[in-house]
Amino acid sequence: MKKFIVLLTVAAMSFGVFSGCGSKEQESQETVAENERVTFTVGFDAEFPPYGYMDENGDYTGFDLDLAGEVCARRGWELVKQPIDWDSKDFELSSGSIDCIWNGFTMNGREDAYTFSVPYVDNSQVFVVKADTGIASFADLSGKIVGVQKDSSALAALEGDGAELAASFAELNQYADYNTGFMDLESGAIDALAVDIGVADYQIASRGDGYLILEEKLATEQYGIGFLLGNEALKDQVEETLLEMAEDGTFMEIAEKYGLEGSVCLGR
């Protein structure tokens, strides 16, 4: 009986030794895997120009994707552009399907939910209307049909500090993407669209005259690159390279390509 107990003890000790070695080996492999990263998967809204969208050739492009591409080129990574449903972004990040959310991603109010890079864009939410509607102020939006993107900063503003303003609307329609919202604005299905100013500028420039942005701002915010909470290592790597790009002027060159030089807060 004693011999049997001794044998069990030795077996348990052996298992513990081998298990411990396996655990250390796994940790070592994870460290090596991070240090020797091969791909970098960016989650983005494919209908959010100029930050991320599909061009006329069917390729994904945009300000944020160009920035990510330059970061990858400098670090020797392969960029994987992963379009996502914006309201599923948290699941995509937590499941490991993407390494970060990089697509006009508002930091304000989300600081405790993600690990963010330094801010790189100063942004505002504004209302876009057709120039011939006579809408010139927030007061003129009373009784009107207004559109906004689901799970957007503009919607958060209208449900927060702008709730009283939103209560004056006849309707507040939510869209999966802003392209559909602008189509409804053009057709007259809605009277105004609440949107990020960078998106508004891009859409108006691409659609021609006939639209204007109300002077009053719904809210102001900053954009950052969002990583899984606690993933400081990857954040530091990307941020280091982004700051290098700001220092050598590459960041501003990419911003100018998309008409965003007035909105960025790096490289000035």
C-alpha positions in Angstrom: 0.0 0.0 0.0 2.8 2.4 0.9 4.6 1.5 -2.4 1.5 2.3 -4.3 1.2 5.7 -2.6 4.9 6.4 -3.4 4.4 5.6 -7.0 1.4 7.8 -7.2 3.4 10.7 -5.7 6.3 10.2 -8.1 3.9 10.2 -11.0 2.1 13.3 -9.8 5.5 15.1 -9.4 6.6 14.0 -12.8 3.3 15.3 -14.3 3.8 18.6 -12.5 7.3 19.0 -13.9 6.3 18.2 -17.4 3.2 20.4 -17.1 5.3 23.3 -15.8 7.7 22.9 -18.7 4.8 22.9 -21.2 3.4 26.1 -19.6 6.8 27.9 -19.9 7.2 26.7 -23.4 3.8 28.0 -24.4 4.6 31.4 -22.8 7.9 31.4 -24.7 6.1 30.6 -28.0 3.6 33.3 -27.4 6.4 35.8 -26.9 8.2 34.7 -30.0 4.9 34.8 -31.9 4.3 38.5 -30.9 7.9 39.5 -31.6 7.9 37.7 -34.9 4.5 38.9 -36.0 3.9 38.2 -39.7 0.4 39.7 -40.3 -1.5 42.6 -38.9 -5.3 42.4 -39.3 -7.1 45.7 -39.3 -10.9 45.8 -38.7 -12.7 48.6 -40.5 -16.0 49.8 -41.9 -15.8 49.4 -45.6 -18.4 52.2 -46.2 -16.8 54.9 -44.2 -14.9 57.1 -46.7 -12.3 58.7 -46.5 -11.1 56.5 -43.7 -12.0 53.1 -45.2 -13.9 52.2 -48.3 -13.9 50.3 -51.6 -12.6 52.2 -54.6 -13.8 52.0 -58.2 -11.4 49.1 -58.8 -12.9 47.1 -56.0 -9.9 47.6 -53.7 -10.1 48.6 -50.1 -8.5 51.9 -49.5 -8.7 55.0 -47.3 -6.7 57.2 -44.9 -6.6 54.7 -42.1 -5.8 51.8 -44.3 -3.0 53.7 -46.0 -1.6 54.6 -42.5 -1.8 50.9 -41.5 -0.1 49.9 -44.8 2.8 52.2 -44.1 3.1 50.9 -40.5 3.2 47.3 -41.8 5.7 48.1 -44.5 8.1 49.6 -41.9 7.7 46.8 -39.5 7.9 44.0 -42.0 4.3 42.8 -41.5 1.7 41.8 -44.0 -1.5 44.0 -43.8 -4.8 42.1 -43.7 -7.7 44.4 -44.4 -10.8 43.0 -42.7 -14.1 44.7 -43.4 -16.5 44.3 -40.4 -20.0 45.1 -39.4 -19.5 48.2 -37.2 -21.9 47.0 -34.5 -19.9 43.7 -34.3 -16.5 45.3 -33.8 -16.2 44.3 -30.2 -16.8 40.6 -30.9 -14.4 40.7 -33.8 -11.7 42.2 -31.5 -12.3 40.0 -28.5 -12.4 36.8 -30.6 -9.0 37.6 -32.2 -10.5 37.9 -35.8 -8.8 41.3 -35.9 -5.8 42.9 -34.2 -7.3 46.3 -33.9 -10.1 48.7 -34.9 -8.6 51.4 -37.1 -11.3 53.3 -38.9 -12.2 56.7 -37.6 -12.6 55.2 -34.1 -13.7 57.6 -31.4 -11.7 57.4 -28.2 -13.8 59.7 -26.0 -16.0 57.7 -23.6 -14.4 54.4 -24.6 -11.1 54.8 -22.7 -11.9 52.1 -20.2 -13.0 49.6 -22.9 -10.0 49.5 -25.2 -6.3 50.1 -25.2 -5.9 53.2 -27.4 -3.0 54.7 -29.3 -2.3 58.4 -29.1 -5.1 60.4 -30.8 -4.3 61.3 -34.4 -7.4 63.1 -35.7 -9.5 65.9 -34.1 -13.1 65.3 -35.2 -16.5 66.8 -34.9 -20.0 65.6 -35.5 -22.1 67.9 -37.8 -25.3 67.9 -39.7 -25.3 67.9 -43.5 -28.4 69.2 -45.4 -29.3 70.0 -48.9 -28.5 73.7 -49.7 -32.0 74.5 -50.9 -34.0 73.3 -47.8 -33.7 76.5 -45.8 -32.2 74.6 -42.8 -29.5 76.7 -41.3 -29.4 75.9 -37.6 -30.3 73.3 -35.0 -33.6 75.1 -34.4 -34.5 74.5 -38.0 -34.2 70.7 -37.5 -37.3 70.7 -35.3 -40.0 68.5 -36.9 -37.5 67.2 -39.5 -36.5 63.6 -40.4 -32.8 63.1 -39.5 -30.5 60.2 -40.3 -27.5 58.8 -38.5 -25.3 55.7 -38.6 -25.9 52.9 -36.1 -23.5 52.6 -33.3 -21.8 55.9 -34.4 -20.4 58.8 -32.4 -23.1 61.0 -33.8 -25.8 58.6 -32.5 -24.1 58.5 -29.1 -24.1 62.3 -29.0 -27.8 62.4 -30.0 -28.6 59.9 -27.2 -26.4 61.8 -24.7 -25.9 65.6 -24.5 -27.9 66.1 -27.7 -31.0 64.1 -26.5 -33.1 67.3 -26.2 -32.2 68.2 -29.8 -33.0 64.7 -31.0 -36.4 64.8 -29.2 -37.4 67.7 -31.5 -36.9 65.6 -34.6 -40.0 64.1 -36.3 -37.9 60.9 -36.8 -34.3 59.7 -36.3 -33.5 57.0 -38.8 -30.5 54.8 -38.3 -28.5 53.4 -41.2 -26.0 50.6 -41.4 -23.7 52.9 -43.4 -23.4 56.5 -44.4 -23.5 55.9 -48.2 -27.2 54.8 -47.8 -27.8 57.8 -45.6 -26.5 60.2 -48.2 -28.6 58.5 -50.9 -31.7 59.2 -48.7 -30.6 62.7 -48.1 -30.2 63.2 -51.9 -33.6 61.8 -52.6 -35.3 63.8 -49.9 -36.2 60.8 -47.8 -34.5 62.6 -44.9 -33.9 66.3 -44.2 -30.5 66.1 -42.5 -27.7 63.6 -41.7 -25.6 63.6 -38.6 -22.1 62.6 -39.5 -18.4 63.0 -38.8 -17.0 66.1 -40.4 -14.3 64.3 -42.3 -16.9 62.0 -43.8 -19.1 65.0 -44.6 -16.3 66.9 -46.4 -15.4 63.8 -48.4 -19.0 63.0 -49.4 -19.8 66.6 -50.4 -16.6 66.9 -52.4 -17.5 63.7 -54.3 -21.2 64.5 -54.8 -20.7 68.1 -56.0 -22.6 71.3 -55.0 -26.0 71.2 -53.4 -25.1 70.4 -49.8 -23.9 72.4 -46.8 -22.7 71.7 -43.3 -24.4 73.5 -40.4 -22.0 75.7 -38.5 -23.1 74.4 -35.1 -21.3 71.3 -34.0 -23.2 68.4 -32.4 -20.1 67.2 -30.6 -16.3 67.0 -30.8 -14.0 64.1 -30.3 -10.7 62.4 -31.2 -9.8 59.3 -33.1 -7.4 56.6 -32.0 -6.5 53.1 -32.9 -8.3 50.7 -30.6 -6.7 47.5 -29.4 -8.0 44.8 -27.1 -7.9 46.1 -23.5 -4.5 45.3 -22.0 -2.7 44.7 -25.3 -0.1 47.3 -24.6 2.7 45.4 -26.5 1.0 45.6 -29.9 -0.2 49.1 -29.3 3.3 50.3 -28.5 4.7 48.8 -31.6 2.1 50.4 -33.9 2.2 53.7 -32.1 6.0 53.9 -32.2 5.9 53.6 -36.0 3.0 56.0 -36.4 4.9 58.6 -34.5 8.0 58.0 -36.7 5.7 58.7 -39.7 4.5 61.9 -38.1 8.1 63.0 -37.5 9.3 62.4 -41.0 6.3 63.9 -42.7 4.8 60.7 -44.2 1.7 60.9 -42.0 0.8 64.4 -43.2 1.4 63.4 -46.9 -1.2 60.6 -46.5 -3.6 63.0 -44.7 -3.3 65.5 -47.6 -4.0 62.7 -50.1 -7.5 62.4 -48.5 -8.1 66.1 -47.7 -7.7 65.6 -44.0 -4.8 67.8 -43.3 -7.0 70.2 -41.4 -8.3 67.5 -39.1 -5.2 65.6 -38.0 -3.5 66.3 -34.8 -0.1 64.5 -35.5 2.7 65.8 -37.7 1.9 69.5 -37.2 
